[in-house]
Amino acid sequence: MKNKKIIKKNFEFQEIIAKQEFQRNSSFVIYYLKNERDYFRYGISVGKKIGNAVLRNKIKRQIRMMIQDCMKSFPEFSYDIVIIARNRMTQNTYDQNLKELKKLINRFLK
């Protein structure tokens, strides 16, 4: 994935979250905002309540891989999304989390 698809700035995170358009389940909360670009951008947030730094980085790596897998099955869409991991994600397997993420993305695309 290219770096232009990653949201890194705090004000961009806050702008997306402030619109309060979101979908959630037991593992994730996804805030989304329509953009004028031809591609989607994403940001990942994992709170300090979820394990130590090693576990949080592992979760971020897994979410990046899930996004790559999801983009293979979805057409390109022009949204900015912020994915917030919840504590339940650590209890599920990678495949269970991938299914839940795909369901959430399907919900706001329709």
DRENKEKE-51204 format. One record per atom (N, C-alpha, C, CB): residue number from 1; residue in three letters; x, y negated, z. Coordinates in Angstrom, 1 decimal. Last residue first. Glycine has a CB too. Layout:
N
[NUM 'ala' [X Y Z]]
...
//
This chain:
110
[110 'lys' [-23.1 -0.6 1.7]]
[110 'lys' [-24.4 -0.5 1.2]]
[110 'lys' [-25.3 -1.7 1.5]]
[110 'lys' [-25.1 0.8 1.7]]
[109 'leu' [-20.8 -1.1 3.1]]
[109 'leu' [-20.8 -1.3 1.7]]
[109 'leu' [-22.2 -1.2 1.1]]
[109 'leu' [-19.9 -0.2 1.1]]
[108 'phe' [-21.3 -0.5 5.7]]
[108 'phe' [-21.3 -1.9 5.4]]
[108 'phe' [-21.2 -2.1 3.9]]
[108 'phe' [-20.3 -2.6 6.1]]
[107 'arg' [-21.4 2.4 5.6]]
[107 'arg' [-22.5 1.6 6.1]]
[107 'arg' [-22.5 0.2 5.7]]
[107 'arg' [-22.5 1.7 7.6]]
[106 'asn' [-18.9 3.3 4.6]]
[106 'asn' [-20.1 3.4 3.8]]
[106 'asn' [-21.3 2.6 4.3]]
[106 'asn' [-20.6 4.9 3.8]]
[105 'ile' [-17.4 2.7 6.9]]
[105 'ile' [-17.2 1.9 5.6]]
[105 'ile' [-18.3 2.1 4.7]]
[105 'ile' [-15.9 2.4 4.9]]
[104 'leu' [-18.4 4.6 8.6]]
[104 'leu' [-18.6 3.2 8.9]]
[104 'leu' [-18.4 2.4 7.7]]
[104 'leu' [-17.5 2.8 10.0]]
[103 'lys' [-17.7 7.0 7.3]]
[103 'lys' [-19.1 6.7 7.5]]
[103 'lys' [-19.3 5.2 7.8]]
[103 'lys' [-19.6 7.5 8.7]]
[102 'lys' [-14.9 6.8 7.4]]
[102 'lys' [-15.6 6.8 6.1]]
[102 'lys' [-17.1 6.5 6.3]]
[102 'lys' [-15.4 8.2 5.4]]
[101 'leu' [-14.5 7.1 10.2]]
[101 'leu' [-14.2 5.9 9.5]]
[101 'leu' [-14.8 5.7 8.2]]
[101 'leu' [-12.6 5.8 9.4]]
[100 'glu' [-15.4 9.7 10.6]]
[100 'glu' [-16.1 8.6 11.3]]
[100 'glu' [-15.8 7.3 10.6]]
[100 'glu' [-15.8 8.5 12.7]]
[99 'lys' [-13.5 11.2 9.1]]
[99 'lys' [-15.0 11.2 8.8]]
[99 'lys' [-15.7 10.0 9.4]]
[99 'lys' [-15.6 12.5 9.2]]
[98 'leu' [-11.2 10.5 10.6]]
[98 'leu' [-11.3 10.1 9.2]]
[98 'leu' [-12.8 10.1 8.7]]
[98 'leu' [-10.5 11.1 8.3]]
[97 'asn' [-11.8 11.7 13.0]]
[97 'asn' [-11.6 10.3 13.0]]
[97 'asn' [-11.8 9.8 11.5]]
[97 'asn' [-10.3 9.8 13.6]]
[96 'gln' [-11.7 14.4 12.3]]
[96 'gln' [-12.9 13.8 12.8]]
[96 'gln' [-12.9 12.3 12.7]]
[96 'gln' [-13.1 14.3 14.3]]
[95 'asp' [-9.0 14.6 11.4]]
[95 'asp' [-10.1 14.8 10.5]]
[95 'asp' [-11.4 14.2 11.0]]
[95 'asp' [-10.2 16.3 10.2]]
[94 'tyr' [-7.6 14.1 13.8]]
[94 'tyr' [-7.4 13.2 12.7]]
[94 'tyr' [-8.6 13.3 11.7]]
[94 'tyr' [-6.1 13.5 11.9]]
[93 'thr' [-9.7 14.7 16.7]]
[93 'thr' [-8.7 15.1 15.7]]
[93 'thr' [-8.6 14.1 14.6]]
[93 'thr' [-8.9 16.5 15.2]]
[92 'asn' [-10.3 12.8 19.7]]
[92 'asn' [-10.7 13.4 18.4]]
[92 'asn' [-9.5 13.8 17.6]]
[92 'asn' [-11.7 12.5 17.6]]
[91 'gln' [-9.2 11.3 21.7]]
[91 'gln' [-9.8 12.6 22.0]]
[91 'gln' [-10.2 13.4 20.8]]
[91 'gln' [-10.9 12.5 22.9]]
[90 'thr' [-8.6 8.8 20.7]]
[90 'thr' [-7.5 9.7 21.1]]
[90 'thr' [-7.9 11.1 21.4]]
[90 'thr' [-6.8 9.1 22.4]]
[89 'met' [-11.0 7.6 20.3]]
[89 'met' [-10.2 8.1 19.1]]
[89 'met' [-9.1 9.0 19.5]]
[89 'met' [-9.6 6.9 18.4]]
[88 'arg' [-12.0 6.6 22.6]]
[88 'arg' [-12.5 7.9 22.2]]
[88 'arg' [-11.7 8.5 21.0]]
[88 'arg' [-14.0 7.8 21.7]]
[87 'asn' [-11.0 4.0 22.8]]
[87 'asn' [-10.4 5.0 23.6]]
[87 'asn' [-10.8 6.4 23.1]]
[87 'asn' [-10.7 4.9 25.0]]
[86 'arg' [-11.0 2.5 19.5]]
[86 'arg' [-11.5 2.7 20.8]]
[86 'arg' [-10.9 3.9 21.5]]
[86 'arg' [-13.1 2.9 20.8]]
[85 'ala' [-9.5 0.1 17.3]]
[85 'ala' [-9.6 1.5 17.8]]
[85 'ala' [-10.1 1.5 19.2]]
[85 'ala' [-8.2 2.2 17.8]]
[84 'ile' [-10.8 -2.0 14.9]]
[84 'ile' [-10.4 -1.9 16.3]]
[84 'ile' [-10.6 -0.5 16.8]]
[84 'ile' [-11.2 -2.9 17.2]]
[83 'ile' [-10.1 -3.4 11.9]]
[83 'ile' [-10.4 -2.1 12.6]]
[83 'ile' [-9.9 -2.1 14.0]]
[83 'ile' [-9.8 -0.9 11.8]]
[82 'val' [-11.3 -5.8 9.9]]
[82 'val' [-10.5 -5.6 11.1]]
[82 'val' [-11.0 -4.3 11.8]]
[82 'val' [-10.6 -6.9 12.0]]
[81 'ile' [-11.3 -6.6 6.4]]
[81 'ile' [-11.8 -5.8 7.5]]
[81 'ile' [-10.8 -5.8 8.7]]
[81 'ile' [-12.1 -4.4 7.1]]
[80 'asp' [-12.5 -8.4 3.8]]
[80 'asp' [-11.5 -8.4 4.8]]
[80 'asp' [-12.1 -7.6 6.0]]
[80 'asp' [-11.1 -9.9 5.2]]
[79 'tyr' [-13.4 -7.1 0.6]]
[79 'tyr' [-13.7 -7.4 2.0]]
[79 'tyr' [-12.4 -7.6 2.7]]
[79 'tyr' [-14.6 -6.3 2.6]]
[78 'ser' [-14.1 -6.0 -2.2]]
[78 'ser' [-13.4 -7.3 -1.8]]
[78 'ser' [-13.9 -7.7 -0.5]]
[78 'ser' [-13.6 -8.4 -2.9]]
[77 'phe' [-13.1 -2.7 -3.3]]
[77 'phe' [-14.1 -3.7 -2.8]]
[77 'phe' [-13.4 -4.9 -2.3]]
[77 'phe' [-15.1 -3.0 -1.8]]
[76 'glu' [-12.6 0.0 -5.4]]
[76 'glu' [-12.1 -1.3 -4.8]]
[76 'glu' [-13.2 -2.2 -4.4]]
[76 'glu' [-11.1 -2.0 -5.8]]
[75 'pro' [-14.4 2.9 -4.5]]
[75 'pro' [-13.9 2.0 -5.5]]
[75 'pro' [-13.3 0.8 -4.7]]
[75 'pro' [-15.0 1.6 -6.5]]
[74 'phe' [-13.2 5.6 -2.4]]
[74 'phe' [-14.1 4.4 -2.6]]
[74 'phe' [-13.5 3.6 -3.7]]
[74 'phe' [-14.2 3.6 -1.3]]
[73 'ser' [-11.3 7.6 -2.2]]
[73 'ser' [-12.7 8.0 -2.5]]
[73 'ser' [-13.6 6.8 -2.7]]
[73 'ser' [-13.2 8.8 -1.3]]
[72 'lys' [-9.0 6.2 -1.8]]
[72 'lys' [-9.0 7.1 -2.9]]
[72 'lys' [-10.4 7.5 -3.2]]
[72 'lys' [-8.2 8.4 -2.5]]
[71 'met' [-9.5 4.8 0.6]]
[71 'met' [-9.5 4.1 -0.7]]
[71 'met' [-9.4 5.0 -1.9]]
[71 'met' [-8.3 3.1 -0.7]]
[70 'cys' [-9.3 6.8 2.5]]
[70 'cys' [-10.6 6.3 2.2]]
[70 'cys' [-10.6 5.5 0.9]]
[70 'cys' [-11.0 5.3 3.3]]
[69 'asp' [-6.5 7.2 2.6]]
[69 'asp' [-7.4 8.3 2.1]]
[69 'asp' [-8.8 7.8 1.7]]
[69 'asp' [-7.5 9.3 3.3]]
[68 'gln' [-5.7 4.7 3.5]]
[68 'gln' [-5.2 5.2 2.2]]
[68 'gln' [-6.1 6.3 1.7]]
[68 'gln' [-3.8 5.6 2.3]]
[67 'ile' [-7.0 4.8 6.0]]
[67 'ile' [-7.4 3.8 5.0]]
[67 'ile' [-6.9 4.2 3.6]]
[67 'ile' [-6.8 2.4 5.4]]
[66 'met' [-5.5 6.9 7.2]]
[66 'met' [-7.0 7.0 7.0]]
[66 'met' [-7.5 6.0 5.9]]
[66 'met' [-7.8 6.8 8.3]]
[65 'met' [-3.0 5.7 7.4]]
[65 'met' [-3.2 6.8 6.6]]
[65 'met' [-4.7 7.1 6.2]]
[65 'met' [-2.6 8.1 7.2]]
[64 'arg' [-3.7 3.7 9.3]]
[64 'arg' [-3.2 3.3 8.0]]
[64 'arg' [-3.3 4.4 7.0]]
[64 'arg' [-1.7 2.9 8.1]]
[63 'ile' [-4.4 5.3 11.5]]
[63 'ile' [-5.4 4.5 10.8]]
[63 'ile' [-4.9 4.0 9.5]]
[63 'ile' [-5.7 3.2 11.7]]
[62 'gln' [-1.9 6.4 12.1]]
[62 'gln' [-3.0 7.3 11.6]]
[62 'gln' [-4.1 6.5 10.9]]
[62 'gln' [-3.6 8.0 12.8]]
[61 'arg' [-0.5 4.1 12.9]]
[61 'arg' [0.0 4.9 11.7]]
[61 'arg' [-1.1 5.7 11.2]]
[61 'arg' [1.2 5.7 12.1]]
[60 'lys' [-2.0 3.5 15.2]]
[60 'lys' [-2.0 2.5 14.1]]
[60 'lys' [-1.5 3.2 12.8]]
[60 'lys' [-1.0 1.3 14.4]]
[59 'ile' [-1.5 5.7 16.8]]
[59 'ile' [-2.8 5.4 16.4]]
[59 'ile' [-2.9 4.5 15.2]]
[59 'ile' [-3.7 4.9 17.5]]
[58 'lys' [1.3 5.3 17.2]]
[58 'lys' [0.8 6.5 16.5]]
[58 'lys' [-0.6 6.3 16.0]]
[58 'lys' [0.9 7.7 17.5]]
[57 'asn' [1.2 2.9 18.7]]
[57 'asn' [1.8 2.9 17.4]]
[57 'asn' [1.4 4.2 16.6]]
[57 'asn' [3.3 2.9 17.5]]
[56 'arg' [-0.1 3.9 21.0]]
[56 'arg' [-0.7 2.9 20.2]]
[56 'arg' [-0.2 2.8 18.8]]
[56 'arg' [-0.6 1.5 20.9]]
[55 'leu' [1.9 5.8 21.9]]
[55 'leu' [0.6 6.2 21.5]]
[55 'leu' [-0.2 5.2 20.7]]
[55 'leu' [-0.3 6.6 22.7]]
[54 'val' [4.0 4.0 22.5]]
[54 'val' [4.2 5.1 21.6]]
[54 'val' [2.8 5.6 21.1]]
[54 'val' [5.0 6.2 22.3]]
[53 'ala' [2.9 2.3 24.5]]
[53 'ala' [3.2 1.7 23.2]]
[53 'ala' [3.4 2.8 22.1]]
[53 'ala' [4.5 0.9 23.3]]
[52 'asn' [0.3 4.2 26.1]]
[52 'asn' [1.5 3.4 26.1]]
[52 'asn' [1.8 3.0 24.7]]
[52 'asn' [2.7 4.2 26.7]]
[51 'gly' [-3.4 4.0 26.2]]
[51 'gly' [-2.1 4.6 26.3]]
[51 'gly' [-0.9 3.7 26.3]]
[51 'gly' [-1.9 5.5 25.2]]
[50 'ile' [-5.4 1.6 25.8]]
[50 'ile' [-5.3 2.9 25.1]]
[50 'ile' [-3.8 3.3 25.2]]
[50 'ile' [-5.8 2.8 23.7]]
[49 'lys' [-5.3 -0.9 26.8]]
[49 'lys' [-6.0 0.1 27.6]]
[49 'lys' [-5.8 1.5 27.1]]
[49 'lys' [-7.4 -0.2 27.8]]
[48 'lys' [-4.4 -2.6 24.8]]
[48 'lys' [-3.4 -2.0 25.8]]
[48 'lys' [-4.0 -1.0 26.7]]
[48 'lys' [-2.8 -3.1 26.5]]
[47 'gly' [-5.9 -1.9 21.6]]
[47 'gly' [-5.8 -2.5 22.9]]
[47 'gly' [-4.8 -1.8 23.8]]
[47 'gly' [-7.1 -2.7 23.6]]
[46 'val' [-5.2 -2.3 18.3]]
[46 'val' [-5.3 -1.2 19.3]]
[46 'val' [-5.0 -1.9 20.7]]
[46 'val' [-4.4 0.0 19.0]]
[45 'ser' [-6.2 -3.2 15.2]]
[45 'ser' [-6.0 -3.7 16.5]]
[45 'ser' [-6.2 -2.5 17.5]]
[45 'ser' [-6.9 -4.8 16.9]]
[44 'ile' [-5.4 -4.1 11.8]]
[44 'ile' [-5.6 -3.0 12.8]]
[44 'ile' [-5.3 -3.5 14.2]]
[44 'ile' [-4.7 -1.7 12.5]]
[43 'gly' [-6.8 -5.3 8.8]]
[43 'gly' [-6.0 -5.5 10.0]]
[43 'gly' [-6.3 -4.5 11.0]]
[43 'gly' [-6.2 -6.9 10.6]]
[42 'tyr' [-6.9 -5.6 5.3]]
[42 'tyr' [-7.3 -4.9 6.5]]
[42 'tyr' [-6.3 -5.3 7.6]]
[42 'tyr' [-7.3 -3.4 6.4]]
[41 'arg' [-8.5 -6.5 2.2]]
[41 'arg' [-7.4 -6.7 3.2]]
[41 'arg' [-7.8 -6.0 4.5]]
[41 'arg' [-7.0 -8.2 3.3]]
[40 'phe' [-9.2 -5.6 -1.2]]
[40 'phe' [-9.6 -5.7 0.2]]
[40 'phe' [-8.3 -5.9 1.0]]
[40 'phe' [-10.3 -4.5 0.7]]
[39 'tyr' [-9.3 -7.6 -4.2]]
[39 'tyr' [-8.9 -6.5 -3.4]]
[39 'tyr' [-9.3 -6.7 -2.0]]
[39 'tyr' [-7.3 -6.3 -3.5]]
[38 'asp' [-9.8 -10.0 -5.4]]
[38 'asp' [-10.1 -8.8 -6.2]]
[38 'asp' [-9.8 -7.5 -5.4]]
[38 'asp' [-9.5 -8.8 -7.5]]
[37 'arg' [-11.2 -12.4 -3.2]]
[37 'arg' [-10.1 -11.8 -3.9]]
[37 'arg' [-10.7 -10.5 -4.6]]
[37 'arg' [-9.0 -11.4 -2.9]]
[36 'glu' [-13.0 -13.6 -1.6]]
[36 'glu' [-13.1 -14.0 -3.0]]
[36 'glu' [-12.0 -13.3 -3.8]]
[36 'glu' [-13.1 -15.5 -3.2]]
[35 'asn' [-14.7 -11.4 0.9]]
[35 'asn' [-13.7 -12.4 0.4]]
[35 'asn' [-13.8 -12.6 -1.1]]
[35 'asn' [-12.3 -11.9 0.8]]
[34 'lys' [-16.8 -10.7 3.6]]
[34 'lys' [-16.6 -10.7 2.2]]
[34 'lys' [-15.6 -11.8 1.8]]
[34 'lys' [-18.0 -11.0 1.4]]
[33 'leu' [-15.8 -9.1 6.5]]
[33 'leu' [-16.1 -10.4 5.9]]
[33 'leu' [-15.9 -10.3 4.4]]
[33 'leu' [-15.3 -11.6 6.6]]
[32 'tyr' [-16.1 -7.1 9.4]]
[32 'tyr' [-15.9 -7.3 8.0]]
[32 'tyr' [-16.4 -8.6 7.5]]
[32 'tyr' [-16.5 -6.2 7.2]]
[31 'tyr' [-15.0 -5.0 12.0]]
[31 'tyr' [-15.5 -6.3 11.6]]
[31 'tyr' [-15.2 -6.5 10.2]]
[31 'tyr' [-15.0 -7.4 12.6]]
[30 'ile' [-15.5 -1.9 13.4]]
[30 'ile' [-15.0 -2.6 12.2]]
[30 'ile' [-15.8 -3.9 12.0]]
[30 'ile' [-15.2 -1.6 10.9]]
[29 'val' [-14.5 0.2 15.9]]
[29 'val' [-15.4 -1.0 15.6]]
[29 'val' [-14.7 -1.7 14.4]]
[29 'val' [-15.4 -2.0 16.9]]
[28 'phe' [-14.4 3.7 16.6]]
[28 'phe' [-14.0 2.5 15.9]]
[28 'phe' [-15.0 1.4 16.0]]
[28 'phe' [-13.6 2.8 14.4]]
[27 'ser' [-15.5 5.9 18.0]]
[27 'ser' [-14.1 5.8 17.8]]
[27 'ser' [-13.6 4.4 17.3]]
[27 'ser' [-13.6 6.8 16.9]]
[26 'ser' [-18.3 5.7 18.1]]
[26 'ser' [-17.6 6.0 19.3]]
[26 'ser' [-16.1 5.8 19.2]]
[26 'ser' [-17.9 7.4 19.7]]
[25 'asn' [-18.9 2.8 16.1]]
[25 'asn' [-19.3 4.2 16.5]]
[25 'asn' [-18.4 4.5 17.7]]
[25 'asn' [-19.1 5.3 15.4]]
[24 'arg' [-20.1 -0.1 14.3]]
[24 'arg' [-19.3 0.6 15.3]]
[24 'arg' [-19.8 2.0 15.5]]
[24 'arg' [-19.4 -0.2 16.6]]
[23 'gln' [-19.7 -3.0 12.3]]
[23 'gln' [-20.3 -1.7 12.5]]
[23 'gln' [-19.4 -1.0 13.5]]
[23 'gln' [-20.3 -0.9 11.1]]
[22 'phe' [-20.4 -6.6 12.0]]
[22 'phe' [-19.6 -5.4 12.4]]
[22 'phe' [-20.4 -4.1 12.4]]
[22 'phe' [-19.0 -5.6 13.8]]
[21 'glu' [-20.1 -9.9 12.0]]
[21 'glu' [-20.7 -8.8 11.2]]
[21 'glu' [-19.8 -7.6 11.4]]
[21 'glu' [-20.7 -9.2 9.6]]
[20 'gln' [-19.0 -12.1 13.3]]
[20 'gln' [-19.8 -11.1 14.0]]
[20 'gln' [-20.6 -10.2 13.1]]
[20 'gln' [-20.7 -11.8 15.0]]
[19 'lys' [-17.4 -14.2 12.7]]
[19 'lys' [-18.6 -14.1 11.9]]
[19 'lys' [-19.6 -13.0 12.5]]
[19 'lys' [-18.2 -13.7 10.5]]
[18 'ala' [-15.2 -13.8 14.4]]
[18 'ala' [-16.1 -14.9 14.7]]
[18 'ala' [-17.4 -14.8 13.9]]
[18 'ala' [-15.5 -16.2 14.5]]
[17 'ile' [-13.6 -11.9 13.1]]
[17 'ile' [-14.4 -11.5 14.3]]
[17 'ile' [-15.4 -12.5 14.6]]
[17 'ile' [-13.4 -11.3 15.5]]
[16 'ile' [-12.5 -13.5 11.1]]
[16 'ile' [-13.3 -12.4 10.7]]
[16 'ile' [-14.2 -12.0 11.9]]
[16 'ile' [-12.4 -11.2 10.3]]
[15 'glu' [-11.1 -15.4 12.6]]
[15 'glu' [-12.1 -15.9 11.7]]
[15 'glu' [-13.0 -14.7 11.3]]
[15 'glu' [-11.4 -16.4 10.4]]
[14 'gln' [-9.3 -13.8 14.1]]
[14 'gln' [-10.3 -14.5 14.8]]
[14 'gln' [-11.4 -15.0 13.8]]
[14 'gln' [-9.7 -15.7 15.5]]
[13 'phe' [-7.6 -12.9 12.0]]
[13 'phe' [-8.4 -11.9 12.8]]
[13 'phe' [-9.5 -12.7 13.5]]
[13 'phe' [-7.4 -11.3 13.9]]
[12 'glu' [-6.6 -15.4 11.2]]
[12 'glu' [-7.4 -14.6 10.3]]
[12 'glu' [-8.2 -13.5 11.0]]
[12 'glu' [-6.4 -13.9 9.2]]
[11 'phe' [-5.2 -16.2 13.5]]
[11 'phe' [-6.3 -17.0 13.1]]
[11 'phe' [-7.2 -16.2 12.0]]
[11 'phe' [-5.9 -18.3 12.5]]
[10 'asn' [-3.1 -14.2 13.5]]
[10 'asn' [-4.1 -14.2 14.6]]
[10 'asn' [-5.4 -15.0 14.1]]
[10 'asn' [-3.6 -14.8 15.8]]
[9 'lys' [-2.0 -12.5 10.6]]
[9 'lys' [-2.1 -13.8 11.4]]
[9 'lys' [-3.3 -13.7 12.3]]
[9 'lys' [-2.3 -15.0 10.4]]
[8 'lys' [-2.2 -10.2 9.1]]
[8 'lys' [-1.3 -10.3 10.2]]
[8 'lys' [-1.5 -11.5 11.1]]
[8 'lys' [0.1 -10.3 9.7]]
[7 'ile' [-3.7 -7.9 7.0]]
[7 'ile' [-3.9 -9.2 7.7]]
[7 'ile' [-3.0 -9.2 9.0]]
[7 'ile' [-5.5 -9.3 8.1]]
[6 'ile' [-2.5 -6.6 4.0]]
[6 'ile' [-2.5 -6.5 5.4]]
[6 'ile' [-2.8 -7.9 6.0]]
[6 'ile' [-1.2 -5.9 6.0]]
[5 'lys' [-2.1 -6.7 1.3]]
[5 'lys' [-3.4 -6.2 1.8]]
[5 'lys' [-3.5 -6.1 3.3]]
[5 'lys' [-3.6 -4.8 1.2]]
[4 'lys' [0.4 -7.4 0.7]]
[4 'lys' [-0.6 -8.5 0.6]]
[4 'lys' [-2.0 -8.0 1.0]]
[4 'lys' [-0.7 -8.9 -0.9]]
[3 'asn' [1.9 -5.1 0.9]]
[3 'asn' [1.8 -6.0 2.1]]
[3 'asn' [0.8 -7.1 1.9]]
[3 'asn' [3.1 -6.6 2.4]]
[2 'lys' [0.4 -2.3 -0.6]]
[2 'lys' [1.2 -3.5 -0.7]]
[2 'lys' [0.9 -4.4 0.6]]
[2 'lys' [0.8 -4.2 -1.9]]
[1 'met' [0.8 1.2 0.0]]
[1 'met' [0.0 0.0 0.0]]
[1 'met' [0.9 -1.2 0.0]]
[1 'met' [-1.0 0.0 1.2]]
//
